[in-house]
């Protein structure tokens, strides 16, 4: 079921139920009002009957019949009207209309004597009332009058017909109007759907136009435009990453193929020349392996955090492992380690963080590797300080290397970016971008502070476990 049809049905149901309840209330109040009015009329007729009876009995016998016939022309105008007068012994002493052979209405007589009047609804529109009538000379009588309210029956029948027709017409108008207004309300949504259908991967620069208002459709369009901004950025980054990765992979492959082709150009070569070719191809293969491992690590660090297993990891032990690996890779460089704890309260294991051990070790190795590679003087020590704060663990690595310009610092987290002053140093430009992604995956952060020809500081911050 479409939203337009659902809205139209819901709108019609709400308005229809409201109209139905309103019609029932009108009919109920009208019915009660007409019944009360007819009761008042019957009580008035009972009053007249009592007056006629007492006045007629005071006349002579000759004029009594003519007097009653004369008064009957005025007061007996109700359909199926019947009037009776009961004395103290509940015997009928006077009646008008067809006298039915039925016992006296005991409850009506009792109510009239006790309360002054009584009312009984015999059928839907038939009523019987009783009235206590007192005379100074004759005593107390009970007048019982009954009649059929045909006028109310006819009027209420007409009212039911009018309300029924009005409801049917209103349902039709509400249905058509609800369908029309639902279409009007969903028209901006339809335009949004058409614009979304026109956006493809090749034109992610397009944006939705329904963003000027303050309604829900405008808010949805604004959020969708924000999503398109992120997608466009991600696609652009992916294209840049693929382009740069292809370029970096092509360089060692070209060198490898070139060395092999030159080696095959001559049939006979001295063994030293073959060893040189093998060493060159081996260096190119290692460079290609390192680059491939870096790309795989970046892809792994970009995974969904929920898919990466996290355990309690001691960052001080990881730093010691990374220190041993750096000493093996760069035996001529000096790397000093410092461990410190803040003066405020801290847990029993201050250096424990929640993370993936392999990824965190890779991040620490990348920072130490860069510090060693870009140090201009190997004798200058590289200092790695591990500080345990109450809510976080900080790793600060300082070197006295070539440093970077402020412009280069803005792009150090872009994959394959390399500053102009370090292009001669072997590398691929994926160490810091990989470290930044690992920090983001663990809810941490990385900060780089550097001055040209003075050195660089890299700080890793991870939440404490």
Secondary structure by P-SEA (a helix, b strand, c coil): ccaaaaaaaaaaaaaaaaaaaaaaaaaaaaaaaaaaaaaaaaaaaaaaaaaaaaaaaaccccaaaaaaaaaaaccccccbbbbbbbccccccccccccccccccaaaaaaaaaacccccccccccbbbbbbbbbbccccbbbbbbbbbaaaaaaaaaaaaaaaaaaaaaaaaaaaaaaaaaaaaaaaaaaaaaaaaaacccccccccccccccccaaaaaaaaaaaaaaaaaaaaaaaaaaaaaaaaaaaaaaaaaaaaaaaaaccccccaaaaaaaaaaaaaaaaaaaaaaaaaaaaaaaaccccccccccccaaaaaaaaaaaaaaacccbbbbbbbbbcccccccccccccccaaaaaaaaaaaaaaaaaacccccbbbbbbbbbcccbbbbbbbbccccccaaaaaccccccccccccccccccccaaaaaaaaaaaaccbbbbbbccccbbbbbbbbbcc
